[in-house]
Amino acid sequence: MPGFGGVGLQLETPNRDSPTRDLRDHLPSLMSSSYPITLKFIDVCYKVKIQQTNTRGRSIKRMFTHGSTPSDQISTIQEKTILNNITGVVSPGEILAILGPSGSGKSTLLNALAGRHQQQSRAFSGTILANNKKSTKQIAKRTGFVTQDDVLYPHLTVRETLVFCSLLRLPKTLTKKDKISVAEMVLSELGLSKCENTIIGNSFIRGISGGERKRVSIAHEMLINPSLLILDEPTSGLDSTAAFRLVSTLGSLAQKGKTIVTSMHQPSSRVYQMFDSVLVLSEGRSIYFGKGSEAMAYFESLGFSPSFPMNPADFLLDLANGVCKLDGVCERETPNIKQSLIASYSTLLAPKVRDACMEITAVSERDSHLIGSHSCQQHTSSCSVDLSTWFYQFRILLQRGLKERKHESFNTLRVFQVITASILAGLMWWHSDYRDIQDRLGLLFFISIFWGVLPSFNAVFAFPQERAIFMKERASGARPCIRSSNHGCQTGFNHCYCHNASICSNRRILRA
């Protein structure tokens, strides 16, 4: 089965008969070289300032006085800690699962690890290292981030979605045929070949299943052969079987040298067994970091044990929520369980985690010749010329916009409306003489003005729908031309559609 080998991409022809080995020799280092990433995060903190305004009594006072006085507008600024001294490490070939209840800071930590938070801002503090170096643009281009929500075009098929993505994101040194081959290979790698001709769909349009839709989102990032793959709750909304298949896919990717970091809300027991390392968060603080198989023994040593056999992930989430029994004593009688777990982690595990980070640092420096300065320079030079031109991106986006919008613009109702309006406009001057030429010229002028202004209004309503796609592609490292290209393709499509309608009407009128 073709896939991402330890060396990089192995491209195959679209008919999947055999891999195209000669193609690998022409790939840039971004696609062909092995660039494993060891990710370390030390004392990561994230704080936000919340402004609270005291409005007590203001509504009653406004009933007797017009407006509010400056003394009424009392506001206080409070600082809320989202993450507090989070430390951990994950090596190539491993899956790090971040567990915790809702609001514990899982998504914030993933955004920080992916470099989506400005690390120069005052809200962020700590150190995030990739191969013992601070994150750079080259590392960011080696990082794939899968959001919790599947932001995809509903009317495109699975194959069309990946082909358009590969044409946009892969280096311009690859030909169009090569880029399509990469998309075909990823389809086979993630088990999407059976549904490649099925549309994505959404809540109103029937398409692929939820598990397949999530794998399409992962395939979006796998097209660039990322060394670091970060996923935000990829199993949300999936049943146990679909979640297990998805995590099994992540496990196969990890076995090929990928570094995978994912957050999980409620994994099953067999999914939990597939995690190499586990980080448990509670109110933005760590209560455990280490091997998943050793988590139960650690908490049992602290006196926390389940009263009956249960899923280890469920037990860890109960501890993170403070719902547990301590040596037979009910949680209501010991309300400081969270603080006790945080203190135990700071005393027992935190020093070991730091030592592990330092040990991995020494090993990485001793084996640094494997990736070497020469390969890094080659990798940097390839990344500087990998993006396609502005006009090429605009053309691909225009084609994608046409394929997506044709289902709502070229439907039966729209075509019937245009044909009917054209026939009625033509019948109004059927067998008319030259004295009615002024009326026909007025109608032509009205049609030209109407179809020239209406597309501008229609394009405005297309912007909110495109915003989510734009934000996703922009955060993935796409060029700024995505903004103008997306808007241009929508407006251009509306102009083309309405212009054709005008020509149809005009020809019918002139023939009359």
C-alpha positions in Angstrom: 0.0 0.0 0.0 1.6 3.3 -1.0 2.1 5.8 1.8 4.4 8.2 3.6 7.6 6.3 4.1 10.4 7.1 6.4 12.1 9.0 3.6 9.1 11.0 2.4 6.4 10.8 -0.2 6.2 7.9 -2.6 4.1 9.2 -5.5 2.0 7.0 -7.7 0.1 7.4 -10.9 -3.6 8.3 -10.7 -4.6 4.8 -11.7 -2.7 3.5 -8.7 -1.1 0.6 -10.7 2.5 1.2 -9.4 4.5 3.8 -7.6 6.3 6.3 -9.8 9.8 6.0 -8.3 11.4 8.3 -10.9 9.2 11.1 -9.6 10.8 11.1 -6.2 14.1 12.2 -7.7 12.5 15.4 -8.9 10.7 16.3 -5.7 12.0 19.2 -3.6 13.3 18.5 -0.1 10.0 19.6 1.4 8.4 16.6 -0.1 11.2 14.0 -0.3 13.4 14.4 2.7 13.0 13.1 6.2 12.7 15.9 8.7 11.6 14.4 12.1 10.6 16.9 14.7 10.9 16.5 18.5 8.5 18.9 20.1 9.1 20.3 23.6 7.1 22.8 25.5 8.4 24.2 28.8 6.5 26.3 31.3 3.9 27.4 28.8 1.5 30.0 30.2 -1.3 31.9 28.6 -3.2 34.7 30.3 -6.0 36.9 29.1 -7.4 40.1 30.5 -11.1 40.4 31.1 -12.7 43.7 31.6 -15.8 43.6 33.9 -18.1 46.6 34.3 -20.2 47.0 37.5 -23.7 47.6 36.3 -25.5 47.1 39.6 -28.1 49.7 40.2 -27.6 51.4 36.9 -30.9 50.3 35.4 -32.9 51.7 38.2 -31.0 54.9 38.3 -31.6 55.4 34.6 -35.4 55.4 35.2 -35.1 58.7 37.2 -32.0 60.3 35.4 -31.3 60.6 31.8 -28.1 58.8 30.9 -25.4 57.7 33.3 -22.8 59.6 35.2 -19.1 58.8 35.1 -19.3 57.4 38.6 -21.6 54.7 37.4 -19.1 53.4 34.9 -16.9 51.4 37.2 -14.9 48.7 35.4 -12.3 46.4 36.7 -9.7 44.4 34.7 -9.0 40.9 35.8 -6.4 38.6 34.6 -7.5 35.0 33.9 -4.9 32.2 33.6 -5.8 29.7 30.8 -2.5 27.7 30.9 -0.2 27.6 33.8 3.3 26.1 33.5 2.6 23.3 31.1 5.6 21.2 30.3 6.0 18.1 28.1 7.8 16.5 25.2 6.8 14.3 22.3 9.2 12.6 19.9 8.8 11.3 16.3 6.8 8.2 16.1 4.7 9.0 19.2 1.1 10.1 19.8 0.6 12.5 22.7 -3.0 12.7 23.9 -4.1 15.8 25.8 -7.0 14.9 28.1 -9.2 17.1 30.2 -12.7 18.4 30.7 -14.2 21.2 28.6 -12.5 24.6 29.4 -9.3 23.0 30.7 -7.1 24.7 28.1 -6.7 21.9 25.6 -7.4 23.9 22.4 -5.4 26.9 23.7 -2.4 24.6 24.2 -2.7 23.1 20.8 -2.9 26.6 19.2 0.2 27.6 21.1 2.1 24.5 20.0 1.0 25.1 16.4 2.3 28.6 16.5 -1.1 30.2 16.1 -0.6 32.4 19.2 1.8 35.2 18.9 4.6 34.1 21.2 5.9 37.7 21.4 2.6 38.9 23.0 2.4 39.5 26.7 -0.4 36.9 27.0 1.9 34.1 26.1 5.0 33.0 28.0 7.1 29.9 28.0 9.3 28.0 25.6 8.3 25.9 22.6 11.1 24.1 20.8 11.2 22.0 17.7 14.4 20.1 17.5 15.8 22.3 20.2 15.2 25.4 18.2 12.4 28.0 18.4 9.7 27.7 15.9 10.5 29.2 12.5 8.6 29.6 9.2 10.3 26.4 8.0 9.0 24.4 11.0 5.6 26.0 10.6 5.5 24.7 7.0 6.2 21.3 8.4 3.3 21.5 10.8 -0.2 20.4 10.0 -3.1 21.6 12.1 -6.5 20.0 12.0 -9.2 22.1 13.6 -12.1 20.7 15.6 -14.7 21.8 13.0 -14.5 20.4 9.5 -14.3 23.5 7.3 -14.9 22.1 3.8 -16.9 22.9 0.7 -20.1 20.9 0.8 -20.7 20.6 -2.9 -17.2 19.3 -3.9 -16.4 15.6 -3.9 -13.6 14.2 -1.8 -11.3 13.9 -4.7 -12.0 17.4 -6.0 -11.4 18.8 -2.5 -7.9 17.2 -2.2 -6.9 17.9 -5.8 -7.7 21.6 -5.4 -5.8 21.7 -2.1 -2.8 20.0 -3.6 -2.8 22.4 -6.5 -2.7 25.3 -4.1 -0.4 24.1 -1.4 2.2 21.9 -3.1 5.4 23.5 -4.5 5.4 25.0 -7.9 8.3 22.8 -8.9 5.9 19.9 -9.2 3.8 19.6 -12.3 0.0 19.4 -12.3 0.1 15.7 -12.9 2.5 15.2 -10.0 0.3 17.2 -7.6 -2.8 15.1 -8.6 -0.7 12.0 -8.0 0.0 13.2 -4.5 -3.7 13.7 -3.9 -4.4 10.2 -5.2 -1.8 8.8 -2.9 -3.3 10.5 0.2 -6.7 9.2 -0.8 -5.4 5.7 -0.7 -3.3 6.3 2.4 -6.3 7.4 4.5 -8.8 4.9 3.1 -10.9 7.5 1.2 -10.8 5.7 -2.2 -14.3 4.3 -1.8 -15.9 7.7 -1.3 -13.7 9.8 -3.5 -16.5 10.6 -5.9 -19.0 11.5 -3.1 -19.6 15.1 -2.2 -18.6 16.3 1.3 -22.1 17.5 2.3 -23.2 19.3 5.4 -26.1 19.4 7.8 -28.5 20.1 4.9 -26.9 18.2 2.1 -26.3 14.4 2.4 -22.7 13.5 1.8 -20.0 11.4 3.4 -20.1 10.2 7.0 -18.6 12.1 9.9 -15.6 9.9 10.2 -14.8 10.2 6.5 -15.3 14.0 6.7 -12.7 14.1 9.5 -10.3 12.0 7.5 -10.7 14.5 4.6 -9.7 17.2 7.0 -6.6 15.2 8.0 -5.9 14.5 4.3 -5.8 18.3 3.8 -2.8 18.6 6.0 -1.2 15.3 5.0 -0.8 16.6 1.4 2.3 18.7 2.5 3.8 15.6 4.3 4.0 17.3 7.7 6.5 16.1 10.3 4.3 17.4 13.1 0.5 16.8 13.0 -1.7 18.6 15.6 -5.4 17.7 15.9 -8.0 19.3 18.0 -10.5 16.7 19.2 -10.6 14.7 16.0 -13.1 12.1 17.4 -15.8 14.6 18.4 -19.2 13.4 17.2 -17.9 10.0 16.1 -19.0 6.7 17.4 -16.6 4.3 19.1 -15.8 2.3 16.0 -15.3 5.4 13.8 -13.1 6.9 16.5 -11.0 3.8 16.8 -10.5 3.7 13.0 -9.5 7.3 13.0 -6.9 6.9 15.8 -5.6 3.7 14.1 -4.9 5.9 11.0 -3.0 8.3 13.2 -1.1 5.4 14.7 0.0 4.2 11.2 1.1 7.7 10.5 3.1 7.9 13.7 4.8 4.6 12.9 6.2 6.3 9.8 8.0 9.0 11.8 5.3 11.6 12.3 5.0 13.5 15.6 1.3 13.6 16.5 -0.3 15.7 19.2 -4.0 15.4 19.7 -6.6 16.4 22.2 -9.3 13.9 23.2 -12.5 14.6 25.1 -13.7 11.1 25.9 -11.7 8.3 24.3 -12.7 4.7 24.7 -10.5 2.2 26.5 -9.1 0.7 23.2 -8.4 4.2 21.9 -6.6 5.1 25.1 -4.3 2.1 24.8 -3.0 3.5 21.5 -1.6 6.6 23.1 2.2 6.7 23.8 2.0 9.6 26.2 -0.8 11.3 28.0 -1.1 14.9 29.4 -4.0 15.5 31.7 -5.1 19.1 32.3 -7.3 20.5 35.0 -8.2 24.2 35.0 -5.1 25.0 33.0 -2.7 23.0 35.2 -1.1 19.7 34.7 -2.0 16.8 36.9 -0.2 14.1 34.9 2.2 13.7 32.1 3.8 10.4 31.2 3.0 7.0 29.6 -0.6 6.2 29.3 -0.1 2.7 30.7 1.5 4.1 33.9 -1.2 6.7 34.7 -3.4 4.4 36.8 -0.5 3.2 38.9 0.6 6.8 39.5 -2.8 7.9 40.8 -3.2 4.7 42.9 0.1 5.6 44.6 -1.5 8.9 45.6 -4.5 7.0 47.0 -6.9 7.6 44.1 -8.3 4.4 42.6 -11.6 3.5 41.0 -14.2 1.6 43.0 -14.8 -0.7 40.1 -12.9 -1.5 36.8 -13.5 1.3 34.4 -12.1 3.0 31.3 -8.8 4.7 32.4 -9.7 7.7 30.3 -13.0 8.1 32.2 -11.1 7.8 35.5 -8.6 10.5 34.5 -11.4 12.8 33.5 -13.1 12.3 36.8 -9.9 13.2 38.6 -9.6 16.3 36.4 -13.1 17.3 37.4 -12.5 16.6 41.0 -15.0 13.8 41.1 -13.4 10.9 42.9 -13.0 9.0 46.2 -9.9 9.3 48.3 -9.3 6.1 50.3 -13.1 5.5 50.5 -13.9 9.1 51.5 -16.4 10.9 49.3 -15.3 13.8 47.2 -17.8 16.1 49.0 -15.8 15.7 52.2 -12.4 16.4 50.4 -13.1 19.4 48.2 -9.5 20.1 47.4 -8.8 17.1 45.2 -7.7 19.3 42.2 -5.3 21.3 44.3 -3.9 18.0 45.8 -3.4 16.5 42.4 -1.7 19.7 41.1 0.6 19.8 44.1 1.5 16.1 43.8 2.3 16.6 40.1 4.6 19.6 40.9 6.4 17.6 43.5 6.6 14.2 42.0 6.3 14.4 38.2 7.3 17.9 37.2 11.1 17.3 38.0 11.1 14.1 36.0 9.4 15.7 33.0 12.1 18.4 33.0 14.8 15.8 33.3 13.3 13.9 30.3 13.3 17.1 28.3 16.9 17.7 29.1 17.8 14.1 28.3 16.1 14.3 24.9 17.9 17.5 24.3 21.3 15.8 24.8 20.3 12.9 22.6 19.1 15.2 19.9 22.4 17.2 20.0 24.4 14.0 19.9 22.5 12.7 16.8 22.1 16.1 15.1 24.3 14.9 12.2 21.3 12.8 11.0 19.5 16.0 9.9 22.6 18.2 9.7 23.1 21.7 8.7 23.3 20.8 5.1 19.8 19.3 5.0 18.5 22.2 7.0 19.9 24.6 4.4 18.5 22.6 1.6 15.1 22.5 3.4 15.2 26.3 3.9 16.0 27.0 0.3 13.2 24.8 -0.9 10.7 26.5 1.3 11.6 29.9 -0.1 10.5 29.0 -3.6 7.8 26.4 -3.1 4.7 28.6 -3.4 2.9 29.1 -6.7 2.5 32.4 -8.4 -0.4 34.8 -7.6 -2.0 34.3 -11.0 -1.8 30.5 -10.7 -3.5 30.5 -7.3 -6.2 32.9 -8.5 -6.9 30.6 -11.5 -7.2 27.5 -9.3 -9.4 29.3 -6.8 -11.6 30.6 -9.6 -12.1 27.0 -10.9 -12.9 25.8 -7.3 -15.4 28.6 -6.9 -17.1 27.8 -10.2 -17.4 24.1 -9.2 -18.8 25.0 -5.7 -21.2 27.7 -6.8 -22.6 26.0 -9.9 -24.9 23.9 -7.8 -26.7 26.9 -6.3 -26.5 29.2 -9.3 -27.0 26.8 -12.2 -29.9 24.9 -10.7 -33.2 24.2 -12.5 -35.0 27.1 -10.9 -32.4 29.7 -11.8 -32.1 28.5 -15.4 -35.9 28.5 -15.7 -36.1 32.0 -14.4 -33.6 33.3 -16.9 -35.2 31.5 -19.9 -38.6 32.7 -18.9 -37.5 36.3 -18.5 -35.8 36.2 -21.9 -38.9 34.8 -23.6 -41.2 37.4 -22.0 -38.8 40.2 -22.9 -38.7 39.0 -26.5 -42.4 38.6 -26.8 -43.1 42.2 -25.7 -41.7 43.4 -29.0 -42.7 40.5 -31.2 -43.2 41.8 -34.8 -42.6 45.4 -33.7 -41.5 48.1 -36.2 -38.7 50.6 -36.1 -40.8 53.1 -34.0 -40.3 50.9 -30.9 -36.5 50.9 -31.2 -36.3 53.5 -28.4 -38.2 51.2 -26.0 -35.9 48.3 -26.9 -32.8 50.5 -26.3 -34.2 51.5 -22.9 -34.7 47.8 -22.0 -31.1 47.0 -23.0 -29.8 49.8 -21.0 -31.8 48.7 -17.9 -30.6 45.1 -18.3 -27.0 46.3 -18.5 -27.3 48.4 -15.4 -29.2 45.8 -13.5 -26.9 42.9 -14.2 -23.9 45.1 -13.5 -25.0 46.1 -10.0 -26.8 43.0 -8.8 -23.7 40.8 -8.8 -22.0 43.2 -6.4 -24.8 42.6 -3.9 -24.7 38.9 -4.4 -21.0 38.8 -3.8 -21.4 40.4 -0.4 -23.5 37.5 0.8 -20.8 35.1 -0.4 -18.2 36.6 1.9 -19.4 35.2 5.2 -19.5 31.7 3.8 -16.0 32.1 2.4 -14.6 33.6 5.7 -14.2 30.2 7.4 -12.4 28.8 4.4 -10.2 31.9 4.1 -9.2 31.8 7.8 -8.3 28.1 7.6 -6.2 28.5 4.4 -4.6 31.7 5.7 -3.6 30.0 9.0 -2.2 27.0 7.0 0.4 29.3 5.4 -1.4 30.3 2.2 -0.4 33.6 0.5 -2.4 36.8 1.2 -3.8 36.6 -2.3 -6.2 34.1 -1.0 -8.4 37.0 0.2 -8.6 38.9 -3.1 -8.7 35.6 -5.1 -11.7 34.2 -3.2 -13.6 37.4 -3.4 -12.6 37.9 -7.0 -13.7 34.4 -8.0 -17.1 34.9 -6.4 -17.7 38.3 -8.0 -16.3 37.1 -11.4 -18.6 34.1 -11.3 -21.6 36.2 -10.6 -20.7 38.6 -13.4 -20.2 35.7 -15.9 -23.5 34.1 -15.0 -25.5 37.3 -15.2 -23.7 38.4 -18.4 -24.8 35.2 -20.0 -28.4 35.8 -19.0 -28.2 39.3 -20.4 -26.8 38.1 -23.7 -29.6 35.5 -23.9 -32.2 38.2 -23.4 -30.6 40.7 -25.8 -30.3 38.2 -28.6 -34.0 37.3 -28.3 -35.0 40.9 -28.3 -32.9 41.8 -31.3 -34.2 38.8 -33.3 -37.7 40.1 -32.7 
